[in-house]
């Protein structure tokens, strides 16, 4: 996963209306409802089928940190999919997304202007078409570079070109991302 993909996942998790299960047994039982078999749960979290059976029975209550993290990730990825989907659809159709980043912005600009990249901290609201493109690309499994290109294009059009009112020939590249967050 990349920095943009992680930010989109965090924004999805902010949409939760209820917290995911906390106890190990409850988390494993939730995964069992989703994946149906102990074999599938074991494959998902990277343990043996017998370990999953022990977690279900309560015989084993404290897995290693790496396994615990994988369980948490698997639960959060499947928790409240309708709530997340509804929030994404609303952002893609009506509200858009807000991107907050600190990154190096490089430019391709006409002769006589400065094209040296520099660190900037920006908080910009991108309209629904950019949100839709970003969500579609994420669902299609686009890599982080492609997701960054979509965000850079949105920042270029909305912030740097001010909706077509200035810097017509400017091309923006988003590199050296120090911080990136998305909300919708």
C-alpha positions in Angstrom: 0.0 0.0 0.0 1.1 3.5 -0.6 0.6 6.8 1.2 -2.5 7.8 -0.7 -4.1 4.4 -0.4 -3.4 4.5 3.4 -5.0 7.9 3.7 -8.1 6.7 1.8 -8.3 3.7 4.2 -8.0 6.0 7.2 -10.8 8.2 5.8 -12.9 5.1 5.3 -12.4 4.1 9.0 -13.5 7.5 10.2 -16.8 6.7 8.6 -17.5 3.8 11.0 -20.7 4.4 13.0 -19.7 1.6 15.4 -16.4 0.5 16.6 -15.1 -2.9 15.3 -15.0 -5.8 17.8 -12.3 -5.5 20.4 -11.7 -8.9 21.9 -9.7 -11.5 19.9 -12.5 -14.0 20.0 -15.1 -11.4 18.7 -12.7 -10.4 15.9 -12.1 -14.0 14.9 -15.9 -14.7 15.0 -16.5 -11.7 12.8 -14.0 -13.0 10.3 -15.6 -16.4 10.4 -19.0 -14.8 9.5 -17.3 -13.0 6.6 -15.1 -15.8 5.3 -17.1 -18.8 6.3 -14.3 -21.3 7.1 -11.4 -21.6 9.5 -9.2 -22.4 6.6 -10.1 -19.1 4.8 -9.6 -17.1 8.0 -6.2 -18.8 8.6 -5.1 -18.0 5.1 -6.2 -14.4 5.5 -4.3 -13.8 8.8 -1.4 -16.0 8.0 -1.7 -18.6 10.8 -2.6 -22.3 10.9 -6.1 -23.5 10.8 -5.6 -25.0 14.2 -4.6 -21.6 15.6 -7.9 -20.2 14.4 -9.8 -23.0 16.1 -7.9 -22.2 19.3 -8.8 -18.5 19.0 -12.5 -19.4 18.5 -12.6 -21.7 21.5 -10.7 -19.1 23.7 -7.8 -21.5 24.3 -5.4 -18.9 22.9 -6.0 -15.3 23.8 -2.8 -13.4 23.1 -1.4 -13.9 19.6 1.9 -12.4 18.6 1.8 -8.7 17.7 2.3 -9.3 14.0 -0.7 -11.8 13.9 -2.8 -9.4 16.0 -2.1 -6.6 13.6 -3.1 -8.8 10.6 -6.3 -9.7 12.4 -7.1 -6.0 13.1 -6.4 -5.1 9.4 -8.6 -7.9 8.1 -11.5 -6.9 10.4 -11.3 -3.2 9.6 -11.1 -4.0 5.9 -14.5 -5.8 6.1 -16.2 -3.7 8.8 -19.3 -1.8 7.8 -18.8 -1.9 4.0 -22.2 -0.3 3.3 -21.4 2.7 5.5 -18.1 3.2 3.7 -19.6 2.7 0.3 -22.4 5.2 1.0 -19.9 7.8 2.2 -17.7 7.3 -0.9 -20.7 7.6 -3.2 -21.8 10.8 -1.5 -18.2 12.2 -1.9 -18.0 11.1 -5.5 -21.5 12.6 -6.4 -22.0 15.6 -4.3 -19.5 16.7 -1.6 -16.0 15.9 -2.9 -12.9 15.3 -0.7 -10.5 17.4 1.3 -6.8 16.7 0.8 -4.3 17.9 3.3 -0.6 17.3 2.4 2.9 18.5 3.0 4.9 17.5 -0.1 7.3 18.8 -2.7 5.5 20.3 -5.6 7.5 20.4 -8.8 6.4 22.3 -11.9 6.7 22.3 -15.6 6.1 25.8 -16.7 6.9 28.2 -19.5 10.4 29.8 -20.0 11.0 32.6 -17.6 9.2 31.2 -14.6 10.5 29.2 -11.7 10.1 25.5 -12.0 12.1 24.5 -8.9 10.1 22.2 -6.7 9.5 23.3 -3.1 7.9 21.9 0.0 4.3 23.2 0.6 1.6 22.4 3.1 -1.8 22.5 1.4 -5.3 21.8 2.5 -7.5 21.9 -0.6 -11.1 20.7 -1.2 -11.3 18.8 -4.5 -14.7 18.5 -6.2 -16.6 15.3 -6.7 -15.1 14.3 -10.2 -11.7 14.0 -8.6 -13.1 12.0 -5.7 -14.8 9.7 -8.2 -11.6 9.2 -10.2 -9.6 8.5 -7.0 -12.1 5.9 -5.6 -12.4 4.2 -9.0 -8.7 4.0 -9.4 -8.3 2.6 -5.9 -11.0 -0.1 -6.5 -9.2 -1.1 -9.7 -6.0 -1.6 -7.8 -4.1 1.4 -9.1 -0.6 1.8 -7.6 0.3 4.8 -5.4 1.9 6.7 -8.3 -1.3 6.7 -10.2 -3.3 7.8 -7.1 -0.8 10.6 -6.5 -1.1 11.7 -10.2 -4.9 12.0 -9.7 -4.4 14.1 -6.6 -1.7 16.2 -8.2 -4.0 16.9 -11.2 -6.8 18.0 -8.8 -4.4 20.2 -6.9 -3.1 21.6 -10.1 -6.5 22.5 -11.4 -8.1 23.8 -8.2 -5.3 25.3 -6.3 -2.5 26.3 -8.7 -4.6 27.1 -11.8 -7.5 28.4 -9.7 -10.1 26.8 -11.9 -8.5 28.1 -15.1 -8.1 31.7 -14.0 -4.2 31.6 -13.9 -1.1 29.7 -14.8 -2.6 28.0 -17.9 0.5 26.1 -19.0 1.5 24.8 -15.5 2.0 21.1 -15.0 2.3 20.0 -11.3 4.1 16.9 -10.0 3.6 15.7 -6.4 6.8 14.2 -5.0 8.5 13.6 -1.6 5.3 13.3 0.3 5.9 14.1 3.9 2.3 13.9 5.1 -0.9 13.1 3.4 -4.5 12.9 4.7 -7.9 12.7 3.1 -11.3 13.4 4.5 -14.8 13.2 3.1 
